[in-house]
Amino acid sequence: MKVCLLNDAFAPMIDGVGNVVMNYATHLTADQKADVLVGTPRYPRAKYESYPFTVVPYRSLNTTKLASGYRTGDPLDEKAISKMTAFMPDIIHTHCPVVSTMIARIIREQTGAPVIFTYHTKYDIDIKRVLRFKPAIKEAIQTMVSNIEACDDIWVVSQGAGENLRELGFQGDYHVMPNGVDFEKGKVDTETVKKVTDGYDLPQGTPVFLFVGRIMTYKGLPIILDALKILQEQHIDFRMVFIGKGPDECWLQERIQALGLTSKCILIGPVYDRQQLRAWNTRADLFLFPSTFDTNGLVVREAAACGLASVLIQGSCAAEGIIDGHNGFLIEENAQSMAALLEKINADPDVLQRVGQYAMDEIYLSWEDAVDLAYQRYQMVLEKGPKEKKINPGTILTTMTAKRMQDQNLLRMARKELLLDFKNAIGMMDNIAQSEQEREKWKESIRKQITQNAMHTWEYDDTKY
């Protein structure tokens, strides 16, 4: 099987979805389930030669300041798309609903391979954050949904993600396909934890709370800070560690200072080393993730892999599968509810170890198992084949674009063939010319040898007579 994976972010710009694509590509390749090609926007100085799978970067625009570090890909990069098409994938799996899915549809037009789309995050929130003009927001969301509906099989990472997609106007069917975790199950050894956390103000016996993710207010950061302020006013000691980066870093620093929490909060920045991240999850006593934005909460599963329980908003997507007080903790979406829980846990710290163990046993899912589930679904999609296309402006445009690219590619190949024939013809002429020169040299050499032989014979005969 050949699988083409597409996403608008990949190494070196690894986020949650980029991490998903990396694990799909890695495990499909390592388990010899499929040959993999990854298509992604080109990032400066990115090198992919050492990867065990093929990466095709396509043209991109520098929108890093506007889009929180992300570049925007060009869905009409004919040269890159021709490489993806030449790969002749059996499955095209796109993980972003805009540029990646546009490219996926173009490749489908040229290869006939079915397109799978995975809905990872609530993209409408990002659209509303970037676009301020309401008609533009509505149009962008409708275009995104139309792009998703054009795919052959729709996956969501949680039931809540599927409900969010429905709220945006999606009317098709979807299949829940959870993401896995690339952490090994179990805590990191004490020596590694000490090495990673050494130098930070983390007194023994003081509760350590942890947040990992993009630093954005809609991840529930205001709830965390306001709850910590309540604890401080009640003279409950703690340390709060933030790991990650994002557009609201300045807000976070200013808010911490304004609340008088500077001595209690530690901002680590992004941690890309997975072992170091495991060490922080092992060192922490509780993971705080009051986000209603995230559709799956991969970081919650990573924490669970290390036996770390999470505090989540009741009814949120990240809280799916969580039983309050058993394998996690559920609160209302406000600071008072979180502060009350933290105060209660502070009085009975032994509960954290028990709940953390159940989290490890019940909500952890390895990437090996997650990709195996996806591979089984791939085979089902292959058996069904591409669904019948709805005729709409988007479909017509995609078909026309694919046809134009196909024609351009054929023209490019014809040009290459013509150029090759021309080079071969020139080469033959050179060979002929070279052969003629060699033939003249050979004739001249024969003449000299005949002349010399004749002179030798004359001399010999002269002496003889």
C-alpha positions in Angstrom: 0.0 0.0 0.0 1.1 3.5 -0.8 0.0 6.4 1.5 0.3 10.1 0.8 0.0 12.1 4.1 -0.7 15.9 3.8 -0.6 18.6 6.5 0.0 22.3 6.6 2.7 21.8 9.3 5.5 19.4 9.6 9.1 19.3 10.8 10.7 21.6 11.8 7.4 23.3 12.7 5.9 20.5 14.8 2.6 21.1 16.6 0.0 18.6 17.8 -1.2 17.7 14.3 2.3 17.7 12.9 3.2 15.2 15.6 0.3 13.0 14.5 1.5 13.0 10.9 5.0 12.2 12.0 3.8 9.2 14.0 1.6 8.0 11.1 4.5 8.2 8.7 7.0 6.6 11.1 4.9 3.7 12.2 3.4 2.9 8.8 7.0 2.7 7.5 8.6 0.9 10.5 5.9 -1.7 10.6 6.2 -2.2 6.8 2.5 -1.5 6.4 2.9 1.1 3.6 5.3 3.2 1.6 4.8 6.8 2.8 5.1 10.2 1.2 4.5 13.4 3.2 3.5 16.6 1.5 4.1 19.8 3.5 4.8 23.5 3.0 8.4 24.3 2.5 10.2 25.8 5.5 13.6 27.4 5.2 16.6 25.2 5.9 14.4 22.2 6.5 16.2 18.9 5.6 14.4 15.6 5.1 17.0 13.3 3.6 17.5 11.3 6.8 13.8 10.4 7.2 12.8 6.8 6.4 10.0 8.1 4.2 9.8 10.6 1.4 8.9 14.2 2.1 7.9 16.6 -0.7 7.9 20.3 0.4 5.9 22.6 -1.8 6.1 26.4 -2.2 5.0 28.5 0.8 4.5 32.1 1.8 6.0 33.5 5.0 3.0 34.1 7.1 4.7 33.3 10.4 3.9 36.6 12.1 0.2 36.5 11.0 -0.3 32.8 11.7 1.7 32.1 14.9 4.8 30.7 13.3 3.1 28.8 10.4 3.8 29.2 6.7 1.0 29.1 4.1 1.5 26.6 1.4 0.7 27.1 -2.3 -1.9 24.6 -3.5 -0.9 25.2 -7.1 2.8 24.2 -7.0 2.6 22.1 -10.1 6.2 20.7 -9.7 5.6 19.4 -6.2 2.1 18.1 -6.8 3.5 16.2 -9.9 6.0 14.5 -7.6 3.1 13.5 -5.3 1.0 12.3 -8.2 3.9 10.3 -9.6 4.1 8.4 -6.3 0.7 7.0 -7.3 -0.8 6.6 -3.8 -3.5 4.1 -2.9 -4.7 6.3 0.0 -4.5 10.1 0.3 -4.8 11.2 4.0 -5.1 14.9 4.6 -4.9 16.4 8.1 -5.8 20.1 7.5 -9.0 21.3 5.8 -7.7 24.0 3.6 -4.5 23.9 1.5 -3.7 20.2 2.3 -7.2 19.1 1.3 -7.1 21.2 -1.9 -3.9 19.4 -2.9 -5.4 16.0 -1.9 -8.4 16.6 -4.2 -6.1 17.5 -7.1 -4.0 14.4 -6.6 -7.3 12.3 -6.4 -8.3 13.7 -9.8 -5.1 12.5 -11.3 -4.7 9.1 -9.5 -8.3 8.0 -8.5 -7.1 7.3 -5.0 -9.7 8.0 -2.2 -9.1 10.9 0.1 -9.4 10.6 3.9 -9.7 13.7 6.1 -9.1 13.9 9.8 -10.7 16.7 11.8 -8.2 17.4 14.6 -9.1 20.8 16.1 -11.8 23.5 16.1 -10.5 25.4 13.1 -13.5 27.9 13.3 -11.9 29.4 16.5 -8.6 30.1 14.7 -10.6 31.5 11.7 -12.5 33.9 14.0 -9.2 34.9 15.7 -7.6 35.8 12.4 -10.6 37.2 10.5 -12.5 40.1 12.1 -15.1 40.7 9.4 -18.2 38.5 10.1 -19.2 37.8 6.4 -15.6 36.8 5.7 -15.6 34.4 8.7 -18.9 32.8 7.5 -17.5 32.4 4.0 -14.3 30.9 5.2 -16.1 28.3 7.4 -18.4 27.4 4.6 -15.5 26.9 2.2 -13.7 24.8 4.8 -16.8 22.6 5.4 -17.3 22.2 1.6 -13.7 21.1 1.3 -14.1 18.5 4.0 -17.4 17.1 2.6 -15.6 16.6 -0.8 -13.4 13.9 0.9 -14.3 10.2 0.7 -14.0 9.3 4.4 -14.1 11.7 7.3 -12.4 10.9 10.6 -12.7 12.9 13.9 -10.4 12.4 16.9 -13.3 12.4 19.4 -17.1 12.4 19.5 -16.9 16.1 20.6 -14.9 16.9 17.5 -17.6 15.4 15.4 -20.3 17.4 17.1 -18.3 20.6 16.5 -18.0 19.7 12.9 -21.8 19.2 12.7 -22.3 22.7 14.3 -20.3 24.2 11.5 -22.7 22.8 8.9 -21.1 19.4 8.0 -23.8 17.0 7.0 -22.0 13.8 6.1 -21.0 10.7 8.2 -17.8 10.6 10.3 -15.7 7.9 12.0 -14.1 8.4 15.4 -10.3 7.6 15.2 -8.4 8.5 18.4 -4.8 9.6 18.3 -2.1 7.7 20.1 0.8 8.7 22.3 4.5 8.3 21.5 5.5 8.2 25.2 6.3 4.8 26.7 4.0 3.8 29.4 5.6 4.4 32.8 7.4 7.0 34.8 10.9 8.2 33.9 13.7 7.2 36.3 14.6 9.5 39.2 18.0 10.3 37.9 16.7 11.6 34.6 14.0 13.6 36.3 16.6 15.3 38.6 18.8 16.1 35.6 16.0 17.7 33.6 14.4 19.7 36.5 17.6 20.6 38.4 18.0 24.3 38.8 14.3 25.2 39.1 12.6 26.2 42.3 10.7 23.0 43.0 10.8 22.3 46.8 10.2 18.8 47.9 6.7 18.3 49.4 5.3 21.3 47.5 2.7 20.4 44.9 3.8 20.9 41.3 1.1 21.7 38.7 1.9 21.4 35.0 0.5 22.8 31.7 1.8 21.7 28.3 0.6 23.2 25.0 0.4 26.3 22.9 0.3 29.4 25.0 -3.1 30.8 24.0 -5.8 32.2 26.3 -8.5 29.9 24.9 -6.6 26.9 26.3 -8.0 27.9 29.7 -5.0 29.8 30.9 -7.1 32.6 32.6 -8.9 29.9 34.7 -5.5 28.4 35.8 -4.0 31.7 36.9 -7.2 32.9 38.7 -7.4 29.6 40.5 -3.8 29.8 41.6 -4.4 33.3 42.9 -7.2 31.9 45.1 -4.8 29.3 46.5 -2.2 31.9 47.2 -4.7 34.0 49.1 -5.5 30.8 51.2 -1.7 30.5 51.9 -1.5 27.1 50.0 2.0 26.7 48.6 2.5 25.3 45.1 4.6 25.6 41.9 3.1 26.0 38.4 5.1 25.0 35.4 4.1 26.2 31.9 5.7 24.4 28.9 5.1 25.7 25.4 5.0 28.8 23.2 2.4 30.8 21.5 1.0 34.2 20.6 -0.2 34.9 24.2 3.2 34.5 25.9 3.4 38.2 26.7 -0.1 38.2 28.1 0.8 35.2 30.3 3.9 36.9 31.7 2.1 40.2 32.4 -0.9 38.4 34.0 1.4 36.4 36.3 3.1 39.5 37.4 -0.2 41.4 37.9 -1.6 38.6 40.1 1.6 38.5 42.2 2.4 34.9 41.1 5.9 35.4 39.8 7.6 33.4 42.6 5.1 30.5 42.1 5.1 30.2 38.3 7.9 28.8 36.1 7.8 29.4 32.3 10.0 26.8 30.6 9.2 27.6 26.9 8.8 24.8 24.3 10.4 21.4 25.1 10.9 19.4 21.9 12.9 16.5 23.5 10.3 13.8 24.3 12.4 12.3 27.1 12.6 15.7 28.8 8.9 16.2 28.4 8.3 12.8 30.0 10.5 13.8 32.9 8.4 16.9 33.5 5.2 14.8 33.4 6.8 12.4 35.9 7.9 15.3 38.2 4.5 17.0 38.3 1.8 16.1 40.7 -1.2 17.2 38.6 -1.8 18.2 35.0 -4.0 21.3 34.6 -5.8 21.4 31.2 -9.1 23.4 31.4 -9.4 23.8 27.7 -12.7 23.5 25.8 -10.9 24.2 22.5 -9.0 21.0 22.1 -10.8 18.2 20.4 -8.7 15.3 21.8 -6.2 16.5 24.4 -3.2 14.6 23.3 -1.2 16.1 26.2 -3.7 14.5 28.6 -2.9 11.1 27.2 0.8 11.9 27.4 0.4 12.8 31.1 -1.5 9.6 31.7 1.4 7.6 30.1 3.5 8.9 33.0 0.9 8.2 35.7 -0.1 11.9 35.9 -3.8 12.7 36.4 -5.4 15.7 34.7 -7.9 18.4 35.7 -10.4 18.9 32.9 -13.6 20.8 32.1 -16.6 18.6 32.4 -18.2 17.9 29.0 -15.1 19.0 27.1 -13.6 16.9 24.3 -10.4 16.4 26.3 -12.6 14.9 29.1 -14.0 12.1 27.0 -13.4 8.8 28.8 -12.6 10.5 32.1 -14.5 9.4 35.2 -14.3 12.1 37.9 -12.1 11.0 40.8 -11.3 7.7 39.2 -8.9 8.3 36.2 -9.0 12.1 36.2 -10.7 15.1 37.8 -13.6 17.2 36.3 -14.5 20.8 37.1 -16.9 23.5 35.9 -15.4 26.0 33.5 -14.4 28.6 36.1 -11.5 29.4 38.5 -13.5 28.8 41.7 -14.2 25.2 40.7 -10.6 24.5 39.9 -9.4 26.2 43.1 -11.8 24.2 45.2 -10.6 20.9 43.7 -6.9 21.9 44.2 -7.6 22.8 47.8 -9.3 19.4 48.3 -6.5 17.5 46.7 -3.9 19.4 48.7 -5.6 17.9 51.9 -5.3 14.4 50.5 -2.3 14.1 48.2 -2.4 10.3 48.2 -5.4 10.3 45.9 -3.2 11.6 43.0 -1.1 8.5 42.8 -4.2 6.2 42.7 -6.0 8.4 40.0 -2.8 8.7 38.0 -2.4 4.9 37.9 -6.0 4.4 36.6 -5.3 7.1 34.0 -2.3 5.2 32.8 -4.2 1.9 32.7 -7.4 3.2 31.1 -6.9 6.2 28.8 -3.4 5.5 27.4 -3.2 4.5 23.7 0.1 3.9 22.0 0.8 5.1 18.5 1.4 1.5 17.4 -2.1 0.6 18.3 -3.6 3.9 16.9 -1.9 3.5 13.6 -2.9 -0.2 13.4 -6.6 0.9 13.8 -6.0 3.5 11.1 -4.4 1.0 8.7 -7.5 -1.3 9.1 -9.7 1.6 8.2 -7.5 2.4 5.2 -8.2 -1.1 3.8 -12.0 -0.6 4.3 -11.8 2.7 2.4 -9.8 1.1 -0.4 -12.5 -1.6 -0.8 -15.2 1.1 -1.1 -13.2 3.4 -3.4 -13.8 7.1 -4.0 -17.4 8.2 -3.4 -19.5 9.9 -6.1 -18.5 13.6 -6.4 -21.0 16.3 -5.9 -21.0 18.8 -8.7 -20.4 22.3 -7.3 -18.0 25.2 -8.0 -15.3 23.7 -5.8 -15.4 20.3 -7.6 -15.4 21.9 -11.0 -12.4 24.2 -10.0 -10.5 21.2 -8.6 -11.1 19.1 -11.7 -10.1 21.9 -14.0 -6.9 22.6 -11.9 -6.0 18.9 -11.9 -6.6 18.7 -15.7 -4.4 21.7 -16.3 -1.7 20.4 -14.1 -1.9 17.0 -15.8 -1.6 18.7 -19.2 1.2 20.8 -18.0 3.0 17.7 -16.7 2.5 15.9 -20.0 3.9 19.0 -21.8 6.8 19.1 -19.4 7.5 15.4 -20.0 7.2 15.9 -23.8 9.7 18.8 -23.5 12.0 16.5 -21.5 11.7 13.8 -24.1 12.3 16.2 -26.9 15.3 17.7 -25.1 16.6 14.2 -24.4 16.2 13.2 -28.1 18.0 16.4 -29.1 20.9 15.7 -26.7 21.1 12.1 -28.0 21.1 13.4 -31.6 23.9 15.9 -30.7 25.7 13.1 -28.9 25.4 10.8 -32.0 26.8 13.6 -34.2 29.7 14.1 -31.8 30.3 10.4 -31.8 30.2 10.4 -35.6 32.5 13.3 -35.8 34.8 11.8 -33.3 34.7 8.5 -35.2 35.7 10.3 -38.4 38.6 12.0 -36.7 39.7 8.6 -35.3 39.3 7.0 -38.7 41.6 9.7 -40.3 44.1 9.2 -37.5 44.0 5.5 -38.1 44.4 5.9 -41.9 47.4 8.2 -41.3 48.9 5.7 -38.9 48.6 2.9 -41.5 50.2 5.1 -44.2 53.2 5.7 -41.9 53.5 2.1 -41.1 53.4 1.1 -44.8 56.0 3.7 -45.6 58.3 2.6 -42.8 57.9 -1.1 -43.8 58.7 -0.3 -47.4 61.9 1.7 -46.4 63.0 -1.2 -44.1 62.4 -3.7 -46.9 64.4 -1.5 -49.4 67.3 -1.3 -47.0 67.3 -5.0 -46.4 67.2 -5.8 -50.1 70.0 -3.3 -50.9 72.3 -5.0 -48.5 71.4 -8.4 -49.8 72.2 -7.5 -53.4 
